[in-house]
Amino acid sequence: MIRHTVAFKLKHPPGSESESAFLAAAQALSTLPTVRKFECLRQVGKKNAFTFGLSMEFASQNDYDAYNVHSEHVHFVETRWKPEVVDFIELDYVQHAVA
Amino acid sequence: MIRHTVAFKLKHPPGSESESAFLAAAQALSTLPTVRKFECLRQVGKKNAFTFGLSMEFASQNDYDAYNVHSEHVHFVETRWKPEVVDFIELDYVQHAVA
């Protein structure tokens, strides 16, 4: 399992229609074939400036790769993410077994 | 539900005994009374320098606050986190319902 997460900040005013439209477009990524456990999140911690997050899981690196190159994901990145996101950090996780 | 996550980088060499000891001490936080769904994670994304992560959930802000002030957590922060972690980012999430 690989958990792909991204925390981000939009250029839109909080609560605006533009913000809602972006989040709805992001939510549509949940329907892509290899995406599991998709979550749209608000980042509420006070120690950083990110205001939203996305989290999703892939069963394998192949499934993750398939998502990355999927035409709908590429389209989302080019038409929504790049013009509307002002800052972000991607963090990808796998389970770690503690000895 | 509040999901508290932190990505971090240790001062220890990868695979070292010091690294394992730190992670075991972190894992012990999973036993604190209000902690749910504790996970020890490896950060595998290439777009940042963090190498590990922790994720846990709290049923409420009160439960989160109880964790923050719990003596075992405070002790962990002072004796392990501050001296052994060289960089980190905390991200706290709540579910966001997309319209």
N, CA and C atoms of all chains as a GROMACS GRO file, in nm:
protein
  594
    1MET      N    1   0.085  -0.121   0.000
    1MET     CA    2   0.000   0.000   0.000
    1MET      C    3   0.088   0.125   0.000
    2ILE      N    4   0.056   0.216  -0.087
    2ILE     CA    5   0.122   0.347  -0.087
    2ILE      C    6   0.014   0.452  -0.065
    3ARG      N    7   0.036   0.536   0.035
    3ARG     CA    8  -0.059   0.644   0.062
    3ARG      C    9  -0.001   0.775   0.006
    4HIS      N   10  -0.069   0.829  -0.089
    4HIS     CA   11  -0.028   0.955  -0.152
    4HIS      C   12  -0.106   1.068  -0.087
    5THR      N   13  -0.034   1.163  -0.028
    5THR     CA   14  -0.103   1.276   0.035
    5THR      C   15  -0.043   1.406  -0.016
    6VAL      N   16  -0.127   1.507  -0.018
    6VAL     CA   17  -0.078   1.641  -0.053
    6VAL      C   18  -0.156   1.743   0.030
    7ALA      N   19  -0.081   1.833   0.093
    7ALA     CA   20  -0.140   1.947   0.162
    7ALA      C   21  -0.121   2.067   0.072
    8PHE      N   22  -0.222   2.154   0.064
    8PHE     CA   23  -0.210   2.264  -0.033
    8PHE      C   24  -0.288   2.387   0.012
    9LYS      N   25  -0.256   2.495  -0.056
    9LYS     CA   26  -0.324   2.622  -0.032
    9LYS      C   27  -0.370   2.675  -0.168
   10LEU      N   28  -0.496   2.715  -0.175
   10LEU     CA   29  -0.552   2.768  -0.300
   10LEU      C   30  -0.538   2.919  -0.307
   11LYS      N   31  -0.544   2.970  -0.429
   11LYS     CA   32  -0.541   3.116  -0.444
   11LYS      C   33  -0.678   3.177  -0.417
   12HIS      N   34  -0.780   3.095  -0.402
   12HIS     CA   35  -0.917   3.145  -0.388
   12HIS      C   36  -0.948   3.189  -0.245
   13PRO      N   37  -1.039   3.284  -0.229
   13PRO     CA   38  -1.082   3.322  -0.094
   13PRO      C   39  -1.150   3.203  -0.025
   14PRO      N   40  -1.126   3.186   0.106
   14PRO     CA   41  -1.192   3.079   0.180
   14PRO      C   42  -1.345   3.090   0.170
   15GLY      N   43  -1.408   2.978   0.139
   15GLY     CA   44  -1.554   2.976   0.129
   15GLY      C   45  -1.608   3.021  -0.005
   16SER      N   46  -1.520   3.054  -0.098
   16SER     CA   47  -1.565   3.106  -0.228
   16SER      C   48  -1.615   2.995  -0.319
   17GLU      N   49  -1.691   3.036  -0.421
   17GLU     CA   50  -1.737   2.939  -0.520
   17GLU      C   51  -1.620   2.879  -0.596
   18SER      N   52  -1.517   2.959  -0.620
   18SER     CA   53  -1.399   2.907  -0.689
   18SER      C   54  -1.333   2.796  -0.609
   19GLU      N   55  -1.330   2.815  -0.478
   19GLU     CA   56  -1.274   2.712  -0.390
   19GLU      C   57  -1.357   2.583  -0.399
   20SER      N   58  -1.488   2.597  -0.390
   20SER     CA   59  -1.575   2.479  -0.398
   20SER      C   60  -1.560   2.408  -0.531
   21ALA      N   61  -1.548   2.485  -0.638
   21ALA     CA   62  -1.536   2.426  -0.772
   21ALA      C   63  -1.406   2.346  -0.783
   22PHE      N   64  -1.300   2.401  -0.727
   22PHE     CA   65  -1.173   2.329  -0.730
   22PHE      C   66  -1.184   2.197  -0.654
   23LEU      N   67  -1.242   2.203  -0.535
   23LEU     CA   68  -1.251   2.082  -0.452
   23LEU      C   69  -1.339   1.976  -0.518
   24ALA      N   70  -1.444   2.020  -0.587
   24ALA     CA   71  -1.530   1.925  -0.658
   24ALA      C   72  -1.452   1.858  -0.771
   25ALA      N   73  -1.370   1.936  -0.839
   25ALA     CA   74  -1.287   1.879  -0.946
   25ALA      C   75  -1.186   1.780  -0.890
   26ALA      N   76  -1.130   1.814  -0.774
   26ALA     CA   77  -1.036   1.722  -0.709
   26ALA      C   78  -1.108   1.593  -0.667
   27GLN      N   79  -1.226   1.610  -0.612
   27GLN     CA   80  -1.303   1.492  -0.566
   27GLN      C   81  -1.328   1.394  -0.680
   28ALA      N   82  -1.342   1.444  -0.802
   28ALA     CA   83  -1.368   1.358  -0.917
   28ALA      C   84  -1.253   1.260  -0.942
   29LEU      N   85  -1.133   1.293  -0.892
   29LEU     CA   86  -1.019   1.202  -0.906
   29LEU      C   87  -1.043   1.070  -0.831
   30SER      N   88  -1.135   1.075  -0.736
   30SER     CA   89  -1.164   0.954  -0.657
   30SER      C   90  -1.221   0.841  -0.743
   31THR      N   91  -1.271   0.876  -0.860
   31THR     CA   92  -1.333   0.775  -0.946
   31THR      C   93  -1.233   0.708  -1.040
   32LEU      N   94  -1.109   0.755  -1.040
   32LEU     CA   95  -1.011   0.694  -1.130
   32LEU      C   96  -0.984   0.550  -1.086
   33PRO      N   97  -0.956   0.462  -1.180
   33PRO     CA   98  -0.967   0.318  -1.152
   33PRO      C   99  -0.877   0.262  -1.041
   34THR      N  100  -0.758   0.317  -1.022
   34THR     CA  101  -0.668   0.256  -0.922
   34THR      C  102  -0.670   0.328  -0.788
   35VAL      N  103  -0.753   0.431  -0.775
   35VAL     CA  104  -0.756   0.512  -0.652
   35VAL      C  105  -0.840   0.444  -0.545
   36ARG      N  106  -0.781   0.432  -0.424
   36ARG     CA  107  -0.850   0.372  -0.310
   36ARG      C  108  -0.853   0.473  -0.194
   37LYS      N  109  -0.956   0.468  -0.114
   37LYS     CA  110  -0.965   0.546   0.012
   37LYS      C  111  -0.937   0.695  -0.010
   38PHE      N  112  -0.996   0.751  -0.113
   38PHE     CA  113  -0.978   0.893  -0.142
   38PHE      C  114  -1.046   0.977  -0.033
   39GLU      N  115  -0.974   1.079   0.013
   39GLU     CA  116  -1.029   1.170   0.113
   39GLU      C  117  -0.997   1.315   0.076
   40CYS      N  118  -1.097   1.398   0.089
   40CYS     CA  119  -1.075   1.543   0.080
   40CYS      C  120  -1.076   1.595   0.223
   41LEU      N  121  -0.971   1.668   0.260
   41LEU     CA  122  -0.947   1.705   0.400
   41LEU      C  123  -0.924   1.855   0.413
   42ARG      N  124  -0.956   1.906   0.531
   42ARG     CA  125  -0.913   2.041   0.566
   42ARG      C  126  -0.794   2.030   0.658
   43GLN      N  127  -0.693   2.113   0.631
   43GLN     CA  128  -0.576   2.116   0.719
   43GLN      C  129  -0.603   2.223   0.825
   44VAL      N  130  -0.609   2.180   0.951
   44VAL     CA  131  -0.653   2.270   1.058
   44VAL      C  132  -0.540   2.303   1.156
   45GLY      N  133  -0.421   2.247   1.135
   45GLY     CA  134  -0.310   2.277   1.224
   45GLY      C  135  -0.264   2.421   1.207
   46LYS      N  136  -0.217   2.480   1.317
   46LYS     CA  137  -0.178   2.622   1.315
   46LYS      C  138  -0.032   2.642   1.279
   47LYS      N  139   0.042   2.533   1.262
   47LYS     CA  140   0.187   2.545   1.244
   47LYS      C  141   0.230   2.549   1.099
   48ASN      N  142   0.134   2.558   1.007
   48ASN     CA  143   0.167   2.573   0.865
   48ASN      C  144   0.052   2.646   0.798
   49ALA      N  145   0.071   2.686   0.673
   49ALA     CA  146  -0.027   2.771   0.604
   49ALA      C  147  -0.115   2.694   0.507
   50PHE      N  148  -0.102   2.562   0.503
   50PHE     CA  149  -0.185   2.483   0.412
   50PHE      C  150  -0.328   2.473   0.468
   51THR      N  151  -0.426   2.476   0.379
   51THR     CA  152  -0.565   2.480   0.425
   51THR      C  153  -0.646   2.357   0.383
   52PHE      N  154  -0.595   2.281   0.287
   52PHE     CA  155  -0.666   2.160   0.244
   52PHE      C  156  -0.567   2.046   0.227
   53GLY      N  157  -0.622   1.927   0.214
   53GLY     CA  158  -0.540   1.811   0.186
   53GLY      C  159  -0.617   1.710   0.105
   54LEU      N  160  -0.546   1.628   0.034
   54LEU     CA  161  -0.602   1.510  -0.032
   54LEU      C  162  -0.521   1.390   0.014
   55SER      N  163  -0.588   1.279   0.032
   55SER     CA  164  -0.520   1.155   0.066
   55SER      C  165  -0.584   1.043  -0.015
   56MET      N  166  -0.502   0.956  -0.067
   56MET     CA  167  -0.555   0.840  -0.141
   56MET      C  168  -0.453   0.728  -0.129
   57GLU      N  169  -0.499   0.607  -0.153
   57GLU     CA  170  -0.408   0.493  -0.143
   57GLU      C  171  -0.407   0.415  -0.274
   58PHE      N  172  -0.291   0.356  -0.299
   58PHE     CA  173  -0.274   0.269  -0.416
   58PHE      C  174  -0.223   0.134  -0.367
   59ALA      N  175  -0.270   0.030  -0.432
   59ALA     CA  176  -0.230  -0.105  -0.391
   59ALA      C  177  -0.085  -0.133  -0.425
   60SER      N  178  -0.030  -0.062  -0.522
   60SER     CA  179   0.106  -0.091  -0.570
   60SER      C  180   0.161   0.032  -0.640
   61GLN      N  181   0.293   0.029  -0.666
   61GLN     CA  182   0.354   0.138  -0.742
   61GLN      C  183   0.296   0.142  -0.885
   62ASN      N  184   0.265   0.027  -0.940
   62ASN     CA  185   0.203   0.024  -1.074
   62ASN      C  186   0.070   0.098  -1.074
   63ASP      N  187  -0.009   0.078  -0.971
   63ASP     CA  188  -0.138   0.147  -0.962
   63ASP      C  189  -0.118   0.298  -0.947
   64TYR      N  190  -0.016   0.334  -0.870
   64TYR     CA  191   0.016   0.477  -0.852
   64TYR      C  192   0.060   0.537  -0.986
   65ASP      N  193   0.146   0.465  -1.055
   65ASP     CA  194   0.193   0.513  -1.186
   65ASP      C  195   0.076   0.530  -1.283
   66ALA      N  196  -0.016   0.435  -1.280
   66ALA     CA  197  -0.132   0.442  -1.370
   66ALA      C  198  -0.215   0.567  -1.342
   67TYR      N  199  -0.228   0.602  -1.214
   67TYR     CA  200  -0.299   0.725  -1.176
   67TYR      C  201  -0.224   0.847  -1.228
   68ASN      N  202  -0.094   0.849  -1.209
   68ASN     CA  203  -0.016   0.967  -1.248
   68ASN      C  204  -0.029   0.998  -1.396
   69VAL      N  205  -0.036   0.897  -1.478
   69VAL     CA  206  -0.041   0.919  -1.623
   69VAL      C  207  -0.183   0.914  -1.679
   70HIS      N  208  -0.281   0.890  -1.593
   70HIS     CA  209  -0.420   0.886  -1.641
   70HIS      C  210  -0.458   1.023  -1.698
   71SER      N  211  -0.524   1.021  -1.811
   71SER     CA  212  -0.555   1.146  -1.882
   71SER      C  213  -0.636   1.242  -1.794
   72GLU      N  214  -0.727   1.190  -1.714
   72GLU     CA  215  -0.808   1.280  -1.630
   72GLU      C  216  -0.723   1.344  -1.520
   73HIS      N  217  -0.627   1.269  -1.467
   73HIS     CA  218  -0.538   1.327  -1.367
   73HIS      C  219  -0.447   1.433  -1.431
   74VAL      N  220  -0.391   1.402  -1.547
   74VAL     CA  221  -0.304   1.496  -1.617
   74VAL      C  222  -0.382   1.624  -1.650
   75HIS      N  223  -0.505   1.607  -1.694
   75HIS     CA  224  -0.590   1.721  -1.726
   75HIS      C  225  -0.616   1.806  -1.601
   76PHE      N  226  -0.645   1.740  -1.490
   76PHE     CA  227  -0.669   1.812  -1.364
   76PHE      C  228  -0.546   1.892  -1.323
   77VAL      N  229  -0.429   1.830  -1.332
   77VAL     CA  230  -0.305   1.899  -1.293
   77VAL      C  231  -0.283   2.023  -1.379
   78GLU      N  232  -0.304   2.009  -1.509
   78GLU     CA  233  -0.274   2.119  -1.600
   78GLU      C  234  -0.378   2.231  -1.592
   79THR      N  235  -0.505   2.194  -1.578
   79THR     CA  236  -0.612   2.295  -1.589
   79THR      C  237  -0.661   2.349  -1.455
   80ARG      N  238  -0.638   2.274  -1.346
   80ARG     CA  239  -0.686   2.320  -1.215
   80ARG      C  240  -0.569   2.337  -1.118
   81TRP      N  241  -0.490   2.232  -1.100
   81TRP     CA  242  -0.386   2.237  -0.996
   81TRP      C  243  -0.286   2.350  -1.022
   82LYS      N  244  -0.223   2.350  -1.137
   82LYS     CA  245  -0.117   2.448  -1.163
   82LYS      C  246  -0.167   2.593  -1.155
   83PRO      N  247  -0.284   2.624  -1.213
   83PRO     CA  248  -0.327   2.764  -1.205
   83PRO      C  249  -0.390   2.806  -1.072
   84GLU      N  250  -0.437   2.711  -0.989
   84GLU     CA  251  -0.517   2.750  -0.872
   84GLU      C  252  -0.449   2.724  -0.738
   85VAL      N  253  -0.343   2.641  -0.738
   85VAL     CA  254  -0.274   2.608  -0.612
   85VAL      C  255  -0.150   2.697  -0.599
   86VAL      N  256  -0.139   2.766  -0.486
   86VAL     CA  257  -0.027   2.858  -0.468
   86VAL      C  258   0.090   2.795  -0.391
   87ASP      N  259   0.062   2.691  -0.313
   87ASP     CA  260   0.170   2.623  -0.241
   87ASP      C  261   0.121   2.483  -0.204
   88PHE      N  262   0.214   2.388  -0.200
   88PHE     CA  263   0.175   2.253  -0.163
   88PHE      C  264   0.297   2.172  -0.121
   89ILE      N  265   0.271   2.064  -0.050
   89ILE     CA  266   0.375   1.965  -0.021
   89ILE      C  267   0.313   1.827  -0.038
   90GLU      N  268   0.384   1.743  -0.111
   90GLU     CA  269   0.341   1.605  -0.131
   90GLU      C  270   0.419   1.516  -0.035
   91LEU      N  271   0.348   1.426   0.032
   91LEU     CA  272   0.410   1.328   0.121
   91LEU      C  273   0.350   1.192   0.088
   92ASP      N  274   0.436   1.098   0.056
   92ASP     CA  275   0.390   0.963   0.021
   92ASP      C  276   0.442   0.865   0.125
   93TYR      N  277   0.352   0.782   0.174
   93TYR     CA  278   0.385   0.697   0.286
   93TYR      C  279   0.362   0.549   0.256
   94VAL      N  280   0.444   0.468   0.317
   94VAL     CA  281   0.418   0.324   0.326
   94VAL      C  282   0.427   0.287   0.474
   95GLN      N  283   0.361   0.178   0.509
   95GLN     CA  284   0.367   0.132   0.648
   95GLN      C  285   0.510   0.096   0.684
   96HIS      N  286   0.545   0.128   0.808
   96HIS     CA  287   0.677   0.090   0.858
   96HIS      C  288   0.657   0.000   0.979
   97ALA      N  289   0.711  -0.119   0.973
   97ALA     CA  290   0.700  -0.212   1.086
   97ALA      C  291   0.807  -0.178   1.188
   98VAL      N  292   0.765  -0.140   1.307
   98VAL     CA  293   0.861  -0.106   1.413
   98VAL      C  294   0.908  -0.233   1.482
   99ALA      N  295   1.041  -0.245   1.492
   99ALA     CA  296   1.098  -0.368   1.552
   99ALA      C  297   1.063  -0.378   1.700
  100MET      N  298  -1.353   1.376   1.417
  100MET     CA  299  -1.222   1.310   1.403
  100MET      C  300  -1.117   1.411   1.360
  101ILE      N  301  -1.006   1.411   1.431
  101ILE     CA  302  -0.890   1.492   1.392
  101ILE      C  303  -0.774   1.396   1.368
  102ARG      N  304  -0.715   1.405   1.250
  102ARG     CA  305  -0.598   1.321   1.218
  102ARG      C  306  -0.473   1.406   1.233
  103HIS      N  307  -0.391   1.370   1.326
  103HIS     CA  308  -0.265   1.440   1.352
  103HIS      C  309  -0.154   1.365   1.280
  104THR      N  310  -0.084   1.433   1.189
  104THR     CA  311   0.026   1.369   1.117
  104THR      C  312   0.151   1.454   1.128
  105VAL      N  313   0.264   1.386   1.124
  105VAL     CA  314   0.391   1.458   1.120
  105VAL      C  315   0.488   1.379   1.033
  106ALA      N  316   0.549   1.450   0.940
  106ALA     CA  317   0.658   1.394   0.860
  106ALA      C  318   0.787   1.448   0.918
  107PHE      N  319   0.891   1.363   0.926
  107PHE     CA  320   1.012   1.409   0.993
  107PHE      C  321   1.136   1.340   0.938
  108LYS      N  322   1.248   1.398   0.974
  108LYS     CA  323   1.379   1.343   0.938
  108LYS      C  324   1.462   1.335   1.065
  109LEU      N  325   1.524   1.220   1.086
  109LEU     CA  326   1.607   1.199   1.205
  109LEU      C  327   1.752   1.234   1.178
  110LYS      N  328   1.825   1.260   1.285
  110LYS     CA  329   1.969   1.284   1.269
  110LYS      C  330   2.047   1.155   1.253
  111HIS      N  331   1.982   1.042   1.276
  111HIS     CA  332   2.051   0.912   1.277
  111HIS      C  333   2.073   0.858   1.136
  112PRO      N  334   2.177   0.779   1.117
  112PRO     CA  335   2.196   0.713   0.987
  112PRO      C  336   2.080   0.618   0.959
  113PRO      N  337   2.037   0.612   0.832
  113PRO     CA  338   1.930   0.518   0.796
  113PRO      C  339   1.969   0.375   0.831
  114GLY      N  340   1.877   0.304   0.895
  114GLY     CA  341   1.900   0.165   0.930
  114GLY      C  342   1.979   0.146   1.059
  115SER      N  343   2.012   0.257   1.126
  115SER     CA  344   2.094   0.247   1.247
  115SER      C  345   2.012   0.202   1.367
  116GLU      N  346   2.083   0.157   1.471
  116GLU     CA  347   2.016   0.120   1.595
  116GLU      C  348   1.951   0.242   1.661
  117SER      N  349   2.014   0.357   1.646
  117SER     CA  350   1.958   0.480   1.702
  117SER      C  351   1.824   0.512   1.637
  118GLU      N  352   1.817   0.489   1.506
  118GLU     CA  353   1.691   0.511   1.434
  118GLU      C  354   1.583   0.417   1.486
  119SER      N  355   1.616   0.290   1.496
  119SER     CA  356   1.519   0.191   1.545
  119SER      C  357   1.472   0.224   1.686
  120ALA      N  358   1.564   0.269   1.769
  120ALA     CA  359   1.528   0.301   1.908
  120ALA      C  360   1.432   0.419   1.913
  121PHE      N  361   1.457   0.518   1.827
  121PHE     CA  362   1.366   0.633   1.822
  121PHE      C  363   1.226   0.588   1.780
  122LEU      N  364   1.219   0.507   1.676
  122LEU     CA  365   1.088   0.466   1.624
  122LEU      C  366   1.013   0.380   1.725
  123ALA      N  367   1.087   0.298   1.799
  123ALA     CA  368   1.022   0.218   1.904
  123ALA      C  369   0.965   0.309   2.013
  124ALA      N  370   1.038   0.414   2.046
  124ALA     CA  371   0.989   0.508   2.147
  124ALA      C  372   0.865   0.581   2.095
  125ALA      N  373   0.867   0.616   1.966
  125ALA     CA  374   0.750   0.681   1.906
  125ALA      C  375   0.630   0.586   1.907
  126GLN      N  376   0.656   0.461   1.873
  126GLN     CA  377   0.547   0.362   1.866
  126GLN      C  378   0.477   0.349   2.002
  127ALA      N  379   0.551   0.368   2.108
  127ALA     CA  380   0.493   0.356   2.242
  127ALA      C  381   0.384   0.460   2.267
  128LEU      N  382   0.386   0.569   2.190
  128LEU     CA  383   0.280   0.671   2.203
  128LEU      C  384   0.144   0.614   2.163
  129SER      N  385   0.146   0.506   2.087
  129SER     CA  386   0.019   0.446   2.042
  129SER      C  387  -0.066   0.395   2.158
  130THR      N  388   0.000   0.375   2.273
  130THR     CA  389  -0.072   0.320   2.388
  130THR      C  390  -0.138   0.428   2.474
  131LEU      N  391  -0.112   0.554   2.442
  131LEU     CA  392  -0.172   0.661   2.524
  131LEU      C  393  -0.324   0.659   2.506
  132PRO      N  394  -0.397   0.694   2.612
  132PRO     CA  395  -0.540   0.659   2.617
  132PRO      C  396  -0.629   0.716   2.506
  133THR      N  397  -0.600   0.833   2.455
  133THR     CA  398  -0.693   0.891   2.356
  133THR      C  399  -0.647   0.870   2.212
  134VAL      N  400  -0.536   0.802   2.192
  134VAL     CA  401  -0.479   0.783   2.057
  134VAL      C  402  -0.550   0.670   1.984
  135ARG      N  403  -0.593   0.699   1.860
  135ARG     CA  404  -0.659   0.600   1.775
  135ARG      C  405  -0.582   0.587   1.644
  136LYS      N  406  -0.584   0.469   1.587
  136LYS     CA  407  -0.530   0.445   1.453
  136LYS      C  408  -0.386   0.496   1.436
  137PHE      N  409  -0.305   0.467   1.533
  137PHE     CA  410  -0.165   0.509   1.528
  137PHE      C  411  -0.092   0.433   1.418
  138GLU      N  412  -0.014   0.504   1.338
  138GLU     CA  413   0.065   0.442   1.233
  138GLU      C  414   0.206   0.500   1.232
  139CYS      N  415   0.304   0.412   1.221
  139CYS     CA  416   0.441   0.453   1.194
  139CYS      C  417   0.466   0.428   1.045
  140LEU      N  418   0.511   0.531   0.976
  140LEU     CA  419   0.518   0.530   0.830
  140LEU      C  420   0.657   0.568   0.781
  141ARG      N  421   0.690   0.518   0.663
  141ARG     CA  422   0.807   0.571   0.594
  141ARG      C  423   0.761   0.665   0.484
  142GLN      N  424   0.829   0.780   0.473
  142GLN     CA  425   0.797   0.875   0.368
  142GLN      C  426   0.884   0.841   0.248
  143VAL      N  427   0.822   0.801   0.139
  143VAL     CA  428   0.895   0.749   0.025
  143VAL      C  429   0.890   0.842  -0.097
  144GLY      N  430   0.819   0.953  -0.086
  144GLY     CA  431   0.812   1.047  -0.199
  144GLY      C  432   0.948   1.113  -0.222
  145LYS      N  433   0.978   1.143  -0.349
  145LYS     CA  434   1.107   1.200  -0.385
  145LYS      C  435   1.109   1.352  -0.380
  146LYS      N  436   0.995   1.413  -0.353
  146LYS     CA  437   0.985   1.559  -0.364
  146LYS      C  438   1.009   1.632  -0.233
  147ASN      N  439   1.051   1.559  -0.131
  147ASN     CA  440   1.085   1.623  -0.004
  147ASN      C  441   1.188   1.535   0.066
  148ALA      N  442   1.245   1.586   0.174
  148ALA     CA  443   1.357   1.517   0.240
  148ALA      C  444   1.315   1.442   0.365
  149PHE      N  445   1.185   1.439   0.396
  149PHE     CA  446   1.140   1.366   0.515
  149PHE      C  447   1.145   1.216   0.490
  150THR      N  448   1.181   1.140   0.592
  150THR     CA  449   1.200   0.996   0.572
  150THR      C  450   1.103   0.910   0.653
  151PHE      N  451   1.036   0.970   0.751
  151PHE     CA  452   0.939   0.895   0.831
  151PHE      C  453   0.815   0.978   0.854
  152GLY      N  454   0.713   0.913   0.903
  152GLY     CA  455   0.590   0.983   0.939
  152GLY      C  456   0.520   0.912   1.052
  153LEU      N  457   0.441   0.988   1.125
  153LEU     CA  458   0.349   0.931   1.223
  153LEU      C  459   0.211   0.983   1.191
  154SER      N  460   0.112   0.899   1.209
  154SER     CA  461  -0.027   0.941   1.190
  154SER      C  462  -0.110   0.880   1.302
  155MET      N  463  -0.198   0.961   1.356
  155MET     CA  464  -0.288   0.912   1.461
  155MET      C  465  -0.416   0.993   1.456
  156GLU      N  466  -0.521   0.937   1.512
  156GLU     CA  467  -0.648   1.008   1.510
  156GLU      C  468  -0.701   1.027   1.651
  157PHE      N  469  -0.773   1.138   1.669
  157PHE     CA  470  -0.839   1.168   1.796
  157PHE      C  471  -0.987   1.189   1.769
  158ALA      N  472  -1.068   1.143   1.862
  158ALA     CA  473  -1.213   1.156   1.844
  158ALA      C  474  -1.259   1.300   1.856
  159SER      N  475  -1.182   1.382   1.925
  159SER     CA  476  -1.224   1.520   1.952
  159SER      C  477  -1.102   1.605   1.983
  160GLN      N  478  -1.122   1.737   1.985
  160GLN     CA  479  -1.013   1.827   2.024
  160GLN      C  480  -0.973   1.802   2.169
  161ASN      N  481  -1.069   1.769   2.253
  161ASN     CA  482  -1.037   1.738   2.392
  161ASN      C  483  -0.943   1.619   2.403
  162ASP      N  484  -0.968   1.516   2.320
  162ASP     CA  485  -0.880   1.399   2.321
  162ASP      C  486  -0.741   1.436   2.271
  163TYR      N  487  -0.736   1.524   2.171
  163TYR     CA  488  -0.608   1.570   2.117
  163TYR      C  489  -0.532   1.648   2.225
  164ASP      N  490  -0.604   1.735   2.293
  164ASP     CA  491  -0.541   1.815   2.399
  164ASP      C  492  -0.488   1.725   2.510
  165ALA      N  493  -0.565   1.622   2.543
  165ALA     CA  494  -0.522   1.530   2.650
  165ALA      C  495  -0.392   1.460   2.611
  166TYR      N  496  -0.378   1.425   2.484
  166TYR     CA  497  -0.254   1.365   2.434
  166TYR      C  498  -0.138   1.463   2.445
  167ASN      N  499  -0.163   1.586   2.402
  167ASN     CA  500  -0.055   1.684   2.400
  167ASN      C  501   0.005   1.708   2.538
  168VAL      N  502  -0.078   1.706   2.639
  168VAL     CA  503  -0.029   1.734   2.774
  168VAL      C  504   0.002   1.608   2.854
  169HIS      N  505  -0.021   1.492   2.796
  169HIS     CA  506   0.007   1.367   2.868
  169HIS      C  507   0.156   1.359   2.900
  170SER      N  508   0.186   1.319   3.022
  170SER     CA  509   0.325   1.321   3.067
  170SER      C  510   0.416   1.236   2.978
  171GLU      N  511   0.367   1.125   2.928
  171GLU     CA  512   0.452   1.040   2.843
  171GLU      C  513   0.481   1.108   2.709
  172HIS      N  514   0.382   1.180   2.657
  172HIS     CA  515   0.404   1.253   2.532
  172HIS      C  516   0.504   1.367   2.554
  173VAL      N  517   0.484   1.441   2.661
  173VAL     CA  518   0.574   1.553   2.693
  173VAL      C  519   0.716   1.501   2.712
  174HIS      N  520   0.728   1.389   2.780
  174HIS     CA  521   0.860   1.329   2.803
  174HIS      C  522   0.924   1.287   2.670
  175PHE      N  523   0.844   1.227   2.582
  175PHE     CA  524   0.894   1.187   2.451
  175PHE      C  525   0.944   1.309   2.372
  176VAL      N  526   0.868   1.414   2.372
  176VAL     CA  527   0.906   1.535   2.297
  176VAL      C  528   1.038   1.590   2.350
  177GLU      N  529   1.051   1.596   2.480
  177GLU     CA  530   1.170   1.658   2.539
  177GLU      C  531   1.295   1.571   2.526
  178THR      N  532   1.276   1.441   2.545
  178THR     CA  533   1.395   1.354   2.554
  178THR      C  534   1.431   1.285   2.422
  179ARG      N  535   1.335   1.272   2.329
  179ARG     CA  536   1.364   1.205   2.203
  179ARG      C  537   1.344   1.299   2.084
  180TRP      N  538   1.224   1.360   2.075
  180TRP     CA  539   1.192   1.439   1.955
  180TRP      C  540   1.289   1.556   1.938
  181LYS      N  541   1.300   1.639   2.037
  181LYS     CA  542   1.382   1.761   2.022
  181LYS      C  543   1.529   1.729   1.994
  182PRO      N  544   1.589   1.632   2.064
  182PRO     CA  545   1.731   1.607   2.034
  182PRO      C  546   1.758   1.524   1.910
  183GLU      N  547   1.659   1.450   1.859
  183GLU     CA  548   1.689   1.352   1.753
  183GLU      C  549   1.627   1.386   1.617
  184VAL      N  550   1.531   1.478   1.614
  184VAL     CA  551   1.463   1.514   1.489
  184VAL      C  552   1.525   1.643   1.434
  185VAL      N  553   1.570   1.638   1.309
  185VAL     CA  554   1.637   1.756   1.253
  185VAL      C  555   1.543   1.843   1.170
  186ASP      N  556   1.432   1.786   1.122
  186ASP     CA  557   1.334   1.867   1.048
  186ASP      C  558   1.201   1.794   1.051
  187PHE      N  559   1.092   1.871   1.052
  187PHE     CA  560   0.960   1.806   1.051
  187PHE      C  561   0.855   1.905   1.006
  188ILE      N  562   0.740   1.851   0.965
  188ILE     CA  563   0.622   1.932   0.939
  188ILE      C  564   0.501   1.858   0.996
  189GLU      N  565   0.422   1.933   1.071
  189GLU     CA  566   0.299   1.877   1.127
  189GLU      C  567   0.181   1.920   1.041
  190LEU      N  568   0.096   1.825   1.008
  190LEU     CA  569  -0.026   1.853   0.932
  190LEU      C  570  -0.142   1.785   1.003
  191ASP      N  571  -0.243   1.863   1.037
  191ASP     CA  572  -0.359   1.809   1.109
  191ASP      C  573  -0.482   1.823   1.020
  192TYR      N  574  -0.554   1.715   1.008
  192TYR     CA  575  -0.665   1.712   0.912
  192TYR      C  576  -0.798   1.677   0.976
  193VAL      N  577  -0.902   1.735   0.920
  193VAL     CA  578  -1.039   1.688   0.946
  193VAL      C  579  -1.103   1.660   0.810
  194GLN      N  580  -1.203   1.575   0.811
  194GLN     CA  581  -1.273   1.545   0.687
  194GLN      C  582  -1.340   1.671   0.634
  195HIS      N  583  -1.336   1.685   0.501
  195HIS     CA  584  -1.406   1.796   0.437
  195HIS      C  585  -1.511   1.739   0.343
  196ALA      N  586  -1.636   1.775   0.366
  196ALA     CA  587  -1.744   1.729   0.278
  196ALA      C  588  -1.747   1.816   0.153
  197VAL      N  589  -1.725   1.756   0.038
  197VAL     CA  590  -1.727   1.830  -0.087
  197VAL      C  591  -1.872   1.844  -0.134
  198ALA      N  592  -1.908   1.969  -0.163
  198ALA     CA  593  -2.048   1.996  -0.207
  198ALA      C  594  -2.076   1.928  -0.341
   0.00000   0.00000   0.00000
